[in-house]
Amino acid sequence: MNNTAILLLSFGTPSSVEDLGPYVTSIRRGHAPSDAELAMLAERYTSIGQWNNQALQDMALRQGRVLQEQLQDKWEQDIPVYVSYLHVPSETSSFSMKETVARMVKDGYSRIVAIVTTPFYSSAGTGDYERKLQVITDEYPSLQVEFIQSWWLQPSFAYYWMKAIDAYITNTEDSQWQPSDSHEDIPYSTKDTHFIFSAHSVPEETAGDYKDNIERAATFIAQRSGMANYRVAFQSAPPRPGWLGPSIETAIEEVLKEGAKRIVFIPFGFVSDHVEILHDNDVACRHLVEAGNAIYGRVMMPNDNSLFIEAMASAIMERIKK
């Protein structure tokens, strides 16, 4: 019997209005939101159709199924993938990390390779999963646990985003894209369009090389996608100082001043449609862009795209084969 199982870790998402309070309390490390905060958050989730959209609620499960298929193709053996969430309404949830690890041990697996859906490592982001998993698995001294901290260097990660950018350009009806003559492998550029690569902001004091890696990845993708104008910004920070910038709001203001007629968002620090994309980008950022008399655009999120999931599968196989 194969003794290795994969633990796919995702942030979590509420499945009902009743789940929202405990879910946010978990995110805030036990601090419950006020009634006003809860009402504001409920409005955001309602605006994106969260409560009636099973695809949004089950996104990580769909990603897990594709990941398992990818691993079976690569290794030609059955490698089970267990999906778990960092934040759930209750620790007794079958998708809590504690319950999932217990189930993996009960199922007879003695080696766990864990990977987070977030491609870039930061102590405040991916590190939260790693620390929580360590506390849980300390209860199983014979369990071998390996944690993949990041996987953005896998070729399929950049390739997905290049294809998504190309698809956006190709499918934009009023596009005025012109071929670029600066590089052979750069297909498009236009001076009136600005691209903003974004990732979740993190506290500056714990950022480490997070920002450098985001910028490296953005530059790699931008140079191969023909972007005459692009920049990196950080989004979804709480309203207090000390968080990594520039903010996405600042980036929008700057590119509007530079004469942008179209602003295209590439939230490549995220992996799927959820409230920080469907509201923070498609509602809040769109409002700022259109208030500046520019056209809002956003490339498609990976969700359970097989090419994108291949990046995670490749990182896992590298670890398993070591």
Secondary structure, 3 states (H helix, E strand, C coil): CCCEEEEEEECCCCCCHHHHHHHHHHHCCCCCCCHHHHHHHHHHHHHCCHHHCHHHHCHHHHHHHHHHHHHHHHHCCCCCEEEEECCCCCCCCCCEHHHHHHHHHHCCCCEEEEEECCCCCCCCCHHHHHHHHHHHHCCCCCCEEEEECCCCCCHHHHHHHHHHHHHHHHHCCCCCCECCCCCCCCCCECCCEEEEEEEECCEHHHCCCHHHHHHHHHHHHHHCCCCCCEEEEEECCCCCCCECCCEHHHHHHHHHHCCCCEEEEECCCCCCCCHHHHCHHHHHHHHHHHHCCCEEEECCCCCCCHHHHHHHHHHHHHHHHC
